[in-house]
Amino acid sequence: LFLFFLALYSVIFYPREGYLLFCFLLSTIGLATLYFREKKTMLKRRLSKDFIDRMYGFLIGKEKKLKEEQELLRKEDPYMVPGRDVGNADSIDEAILEDATKARIDRDLSLMKIFEIQVKKALSSIKLGNYGVCEGCGNAIDMARLKAYPEATSCIKCSKKSKNK
């Protein structure tokens, strides 16, 4: 974008006074911005490739495990039993138990969906190259936190802030 505007300016204002000074100033600002932006991302990116590869493998395994558990819960769902609606003259106690089981399964499925979304966010941050960087404040996530909770996408401070809201 910077180079586009520099080229546009040079085409339009080439014969005018101060052209070279202005182009030099724009070039200096652009290069300084690129330098400091790269330096900032290098400071944030202190994780080794081996560590990231281990976390990636762990997260892939966790994603598969969550999908398997969701499938098992769906099979346990009492509302999905074939022939449930035909000749169903269950007692009130059996209906209440069935409803309670359905509520538990629905709660567990929704929690697993939340965990799955968190794992997918962490996997996408690995693919984008910003794993270990807090999505809230942009600071580095502590390595101990990543080891304990590999799907973390925010630092402890931002995580506490979001839970307090």
Disulfide bonds with the S-S distance in Angstrom:
none
